Amino acid sequence: MSGPEFNLKCKKCPRLAAFLRDVRSKHPDYHALPVAPFGDANARLLIVGLAPGYHGANATGRPFTGDHAGILLYQTLYDCGFSTAPVSVSADDDLQLINCRITNAVKCLPPDTTPVEAEINTCNAYLKAELEGLDEGSVIMVLGTIAHNAVIKALGLRQKDFKFAHGNEHQLPRGLLLDSYHCSRYNTQTRRLTPEMFRQIFKRAQKLVN
């Protein structure tokens, strides 16, 4: 898959490219490349995460697949009618997303799961292209502050006018932005984000896209 929204061969970030080479040498069966967006190309709901997880999307090649964060996400997608199955097993299983698409602010696995600002900015061109492809009235759901800020930057808006907080809604020029805490292991185990809190955000998205 290659285009303005994604490039499987992208090596624009030297630190990330070098890290992925090292990961491939240690785990030759892992995807260990930029991870493509997944889901309905014409979706009215776009979910934006942070970056692939080491033993999750970086391993499987599908966003939020293979690690803890994906457990709550795909179950919630299924419960709210956005997925055909409650569990995402691999990039070649039969699961399909319904009127929904998942991407990341940074497409490559970063060391310690934390991209630096330069990497976020470099990958922002791909996110910008994805956002430009959305239909009028689409809903963008961001998982965490970094994803939120990346979307605002990609849209050319001022960060100070769009403050992140779980449950916040922001009117955009051509749609709506929904804020949610990231469904990471840390957030769910500390109960900063509960399954019910997450489900309520998706119920709101479901109402908006319908």
Rosetta blueprint (number, residue, H / E / L):
1 M L
2 S E
3 G E
4 P L
5 E L
6 F E
7 N E
8 L L
9 K L
10 C L
11 K L
12 K L
13 C L
14 P H
15 R H
16 L H
17 A H
18 A H
19 F H
20 L H
21 R H
22 D H
23 V H
24 R H
25 S H
26 K H
27 H L
28 P L
29 D L
30 Y L
31 H L
32 A L
33 L L
34 P L
35 V L
36 A L
37 P L
38 F E
39 G E
40 D L
41 A L
42 N L
43 A L
44 R L
45 L E
46 L E
47 I E
48 V E
49 G E
50 L L
51 A L
52 P L
53 G L
54 Y L
55 H L
56 G L
57 A H
58 N H
59 A H
60 T H
61 G L
62 R L
63 P L
64 F L
65 T L
66 G L
67 D L
68 H H
69 A H
70 G H
71 I H
72 L H
73 L H
74 Y H
75 Q H
76 T H
77 L H
78 Y H
79 D H
80 C L
81 G L
82 F L
83 S E
84 T L
85 A L
86 P L
87 V L
88 S L
89 V L
90 S L
91 A L
92 D L
93 D L
94 D L
95 L L
96 Q L
97 L E
98 I L
99 N L
100 C E
101 R E
102 I E
103 T E
104 N E
105 A L
106 V L
107 K L
108 C L
109 L L
110 P L
111 P H
112 D H
113 T H
114 T L
115 P L
116 V L
117 E H
118 A H
119 E H
120 I H
121 N H
122 T H
123 C H
124 N H
125 A H
126 Y H
127 L H
128 K H
129 A H
130 E H
131 L H
132 E H
133 G L
134 L L
135 D L
136 E L
137 G L
138 S E
139 V E
140 I E
141 M E
142 V E
143 L E
144 G L
145 T H
146 I H
147 A H
148 H H
149 N H
150 A H
151 V H
152 I H
153 K H
154 A H
155 L L
156 G L
157 L L
158 R L
159 Q H
160 K H
161 D H
162 F L
163 K L
164 F L
165 A L
166 H L
167 G L
168 N L
169 E E
170 H E
171 Q E
172 L E
173 P L
174 R L
175 G E
176 L E
177 L E
178 L E
179 D E
180 S E
181 Y L
182 H L
183 C L
184 S L
185 R H
186 Y H
187 N H
188 T H
189 Q H
190 T L
191 R L
192 R L
193 L L
194 T L
195 P H
196 E H
197 M H
198 F H
199 R H
200 Q H
201 I H
202 F H
203 K H
204 R H
205 A H
206 Q H
207 K H
208 L H
209 V H
210 N L
